[in-house]
């Protein structure tokens, strides 16, 4: 059993239910899962902007092929897709202080539940409903602990009481994401009372949502999201907001995008150049991937030190063995999962390109080419003037050409390297 499942509170009645991981239900989703299309029904069709549906998402199927049970991961993904399917174009751009449509807390917990299942191999799913109940208890605790200000108190007094309740009485604090990946998961933040600004903002919005349902708010509230390293999310009266406050407002969709992009960056397996993009790092790693290790290849990249090459080789070994003890070495499973969920959100065509780069390293060349083609179709007619974007476009063309050469080899269809990606166990030295 995973640590998250052990420390979870007992199940209770919360505001939201319906997250199920019944094996009989999940088994009907084998192959291409239905959530690929339904999740984006309201926030934009899941297509490649060229008139066709996107290719399949391969993470769960590839793990199934390797003998890894994915029932709980599939159920969690379905729960996430259900929530984002409720994001219309209008409420996707609504502040999290209002949060109409999707249940953001449940969506965040479904993200945590899938990632927990991918890395823990637990036979017990993360109890989403129990953590929803914990959020409810946190909200009602504001009233039970006597922090509700007298009737008619100005909004400034109300938010001062709410801040003292959450950050002093309950002891929630902000954690540096770079030093602790758990800070990006809602269940861990609720359990440890320590998390990222994104998770604290989500909890703050849930408190306001519950208090609004109780009819205790007679003003328009807003949440200021901190963009510095130490600030905390705080509420304020929207009627007194200024134009300069707009960048500090987090919308429903932007919250989910920020969560997933942060997870994607944390678990991206290729971090050789922090000043470059994730995609360029992944393409650069192609030079040192399977089939390219040799004296001539090493000589052509003489600017890379022997220590860096050894570290890259060791990291690749850990990824293939399924060792996930240190974020610095990356996590292919959670990186793929973050990419797939970003694609479901229909956020940015660049997510198609980044996902294709990971598929290349996993050996899914046909799927990689299909996603590269979808990306290129989506970018037709869009000028690229930024030097970094121009480098990325050149890398896309190079990667596309390379994949086409691989697929042109005789007998490729009968070769299945991707199924063994998760089970390779060669020594790194």
N, C-alpha and C positions, 0 to 999 in steps of 0.2 A: 504494500500500500504506500502511496506517495505521502510525503510529509504534509502536503496541503490537505489531503483527505483526513489525516490523523488529527490535525489541529482544528478542523472545521467544527462549528457549533452544531448542535442537534438540529435536525430539520424542524421547520416551523412554518406557520402560515405566513406568507409574505404577500406583497401586492401582486406579484406576477408568478405564474406557473406555466407549465407546458414544456419544459426542457426534459426530454426523455432520451435515455440511451439504451432502450430495450433492444437486445440483440436481434429479436425477430423483426423489429422495425428497420434496424440498420442494414440487415442482410439484404433487404430488397433494394438497397442503393448501390450494390456492387457495380463495377464498371463505371461509366460516366455518371456522376451524381446529378440529380435534378436541380440542385441549388444554383448551378452555374447560370441558368437563365432566369429563374424566378427571383433571385436576390436583387437583380437590377431592374425589375419590372417598372418601378416608379421613378428611380433615379437615373434612368437612361438604359437603353437596351444593352445587353451584353453582346456587343458585336465589335467588329474590327474596323468600323467606320468605312467599310468597303462593301457592306451589304450582306455579310455572312456572319454566322455565329463563331465565337472564338473556339479554338481547339480545346480538347479536354485538359483538365488539370490532373497532373500525374502523381502527386505526392502519395496519396492514400493507396492508389492502385500499385505503385511501385513497392510500397511497404508490404502490401498484401502478397505480391509476387515473391518477396523475400521471406515470407513466413511470419511477418510482424502483424499482430492483431490490431486492427484499426477501428473496431466498432465504436469505442468511446470518442475517438478523434472525429469520426464521420458524424456522429450525433452532435458533437459540439459545433462542427462546421455548419451543420444544418440549422442549429439554433442561431448561429451568427447570421447566416443568410436570411433566416426568417425576419430577424430584427432590421437588417439594412433594407430588406424588401419593403419595409414600411416607411422608408425615407422618401418622401416626394421631393421634387425640386424645391418646393417652398420650405417645408420644414427641415430639409437638410441644411439650409442656410439660417435656421433659427438658432438663437443663442441657447446654450446648454442650460441657462437659468430658466428657460421655458420648456425646452425639450419635448416637442410634440412628435408623435409618430413612433419612432423606434424607442425601445427601452435601452438606453445607453448603458446602464449598469449591467443588464443581462447580456448585452452584446460584448462588453468588456470581460465579463465572467466566462462567456463562451470562448473568447480568445484564450483566456487563461486555461480553461478546461481542455482545449485541444492541445495546447503546448504541453500541459502537464501530462496528458496521455501519450504524447509523442516521445517524451524523454523519460518518463517514470516507469513505463511498462506495467503500470498498476492494473489490477483486475477490477478496481473500484474507480468509477468516474469521480471527478471533482464535484462536490455537492453544490451545484449552482443555486438551487432553491434555498439551501441553508445559509448561504452568504447573502442572498437577497433578504432573508429574514434578519440577518445581522444588521443590514443597512436600515431596515425598519426599526429595529430596536435602538439603533443609534439616533434615529430621528425622534422617536417617542421619548428617548432619554433626555432630550433637550427640555421637554415639558416636565418630566418626572423629577429632574434634578433642580427645578425651580429657576431655570435661566430665562424663561419667557418674561420679557419686560412688561410693565403695567400697560393696560389698554390705553391707546392714544399716544404712546411714546413715539418720538420721531424715529425715522428709519435708521439714523446714525446710532441711536441707542440700541435698537434691535440688532444691528449687525455687530456692534461691539459685544453684546451678550453672546451672539452666535459664535463669534471668533474666540471668545474666552472659553466657551463650552468645548469647541472642537480642538483648539490648539493648546489649551491650558488644562482644563478639567479632564478631557479625554487623552490629551498628550500626543495628538497626531503631529508629526514633524516631517519635514522634507528631507529626502535622501538623494545623494548624487547618483544618477542613473549609471554613469560610467563605472562606478565601483560596486554596484549591486543590481543585477538584472531583475531581482524580485520587486524592485521599486516600480516596475512597469506592469505589474499584475495586481488587479483589484483585490483578489482574495488574500494575497500576501500583505497588501497595505492595510486591509481590515484586521488581519490577525496580528501583525507586528506594530500597527499604528505608525508606520513609517513608509513613505512612498514618494513617487515623483510628483511634480507640480500637476501633471495631467491627471493622476489618480486622485490627488487631493481636490482638484477642481471638480472631478466627477462626483466625489463624495459630498462636496459642498452643494453641488446642484441637486443631489438627491435629498439632502436635508431641506432645501428650499421647496422642492417639489412636494414633499410630504406635508410641510407646514402650510403650503398653499392649499392642498387638499383639505386640510383641517379648517380652512377659512381664517387663518391667523395672519395673513398678509393683506394689508389694505393699501399697498403701494406697488409700483412696478420695480421689481428688483433686477439687478444685473450683477455679474461676477467679473471681476478684474483678474485676468490671467497673468501671472508674473513671467516676464521674459528674462529676468536676471537669474543669477545662480542661487540666490538665497531667499527670494521673496515667497510669500504664501498667497494662495488665492483668497480674495476677500470680496464681500458683497458691498453694494452701494445702491443708492436710490437712482434709478434710471432717469428720472425727471431732472436730475441735477448733473447728468453726464454731459461731457463736452465732445466735440469732434475728435479731439486728440485721444479720447478713450477708445475709439473704434478698434485700433490694433490689439487692444487687450481683451477683446470680446471673442470668446471661443464658441464656434457654432457646432451643431451636432455632428455634421460630417467632418469638419476640420478636426474635431477631437479624435474621432476614430482614425482618420488619416494620420494624425500626429502619433498616435499610439502605435500603429502598424509600421510607419516609417521608422520610428525609433527602434522598434523590435527588429526590423529588417537590418538597420545599420549595426545594431549590437551583435547580431548573430551572423552577419555576412562573413563567409569563410575566407574572403580575400581582402586583407587590410594592409597590403604592402606599402601603399602611399596614401597617407591621410589627407593630403592636399588634392588628390585626384577624386574622381567619382567612383562609386561602387562598381559601376559597369566597366569602367576602364581598368580597374584593378582586376576584375574577373577575366577580362579579355587578355590582359597582360599575363595572367597566370596560365593561360593556354600554352605559353612557350615552355612551361615547366611541367605540364601535365603528362598523363600517360602517353607513351609513344614519342616523346620529345626529349627524353633524358639521354644525354650522350655527350661525348667530348666536344663535338662541333657545336652543339647547342649551347653548352656552357661557355664556349669561347665567344659565341655571338652575343652573349650577355655578360661580358666581363666586368661590367660596372656593378654587378650584384655580388656581394661578398659571400664567402663560403658559409659564414654563420647564417646569413639570410636564407641561403639555399637549404641549409640543414633545417632551419626552423620551418620553412615552407613544407619540406618533405615530412617532417614530424607532424605538422598540423594536418597534412593530407592523410597521413596514416591514422590519426585520431578520428578524423571525420569518417573514414571508411570503416573503422571498427565500431563506431557508435559511442565514442567516449565524449561526454558532454560536461566535464567538470570545470571548465574555465572558458568564459566567454571570449577571451582573447584569441583562442584557437578557432573560433567560429562554431556554428551549429547549422549544418546543411538542412536538417529537418525543419527547424523553426524559421530559418531564412526562407525556405520554399513556402512554408505555411503563411508567413507574412506577405510574401509576394502574391500568393493566390488570393488572399483576402483583400488585398489592395486592388487586384484586378476585378474582384466581385463588386467593389465599391465604385468601379468605373471612374476612377479619380484622374489618372494621367496616363496617356499612351506610353510614357517612358517605363511604366511598370511592366508592360509587355516585353520590352527590350531587356530589362533587368532579369525578369523571370527566364527569358530565353538563355541568358548567359549562364544561369545556374543549371538549366536543363542540359546545356552543352557539357558541363563538367560531370553531370550524372550519366551521360551517355545517351540521352534521349534526343538524338539528332533530328529525327523527323518532326517531333513536337517543337524542338528548338527552332527549326526552319519555319514552321507554321506561325510561331509567335513573332519571329523576326519579320515575316511577311505582313502580319497583322499590324505590327508597329509601323512599318514603312507605309502601308496603306493609310494609316491614321495620320501620318505626318505629311502627306502629300499637300503641297500648296502652302506649308508653313515655313516661312523663312528662318534660317539658322544663321545668326550673325555673331553670337557669342563664341569666342575661341574654344571654350570647353565643349560646347555643343557641337562645333564643327569637328573636333577630335572624336567625339562620341559617334558622330555620323560616319566618319571614316572607319572607326572600329566596327560599327554595325556592318558596313560593306565587307570588311575583311572577314568578320566572323561568318557572314552569309556565304561568302565564297568558299571558306574553309569547310563549312557544313555541306555545301553542295558537292565538293570534292569527295568528302567522306561517303555521302549517300550514293555517289556514282560508282563506288567500288563494287565489283561483282560479288554477288552473294550476300550483300549487306542485310537483306530482309531476313535471312535465316540466322543472323547473328544477334544475340540478345544480351549486350553488355550491361544494359541499365538494370536488369533484374538482379544482378549480382553486386550492384554498387554498394548496397547496405551491408553486404556480408563479406566483402574483401577483408583479408586479414594478413596481408603481407607485412613483413617487418620493415620499418622505415629506414634502417641503416644498411 
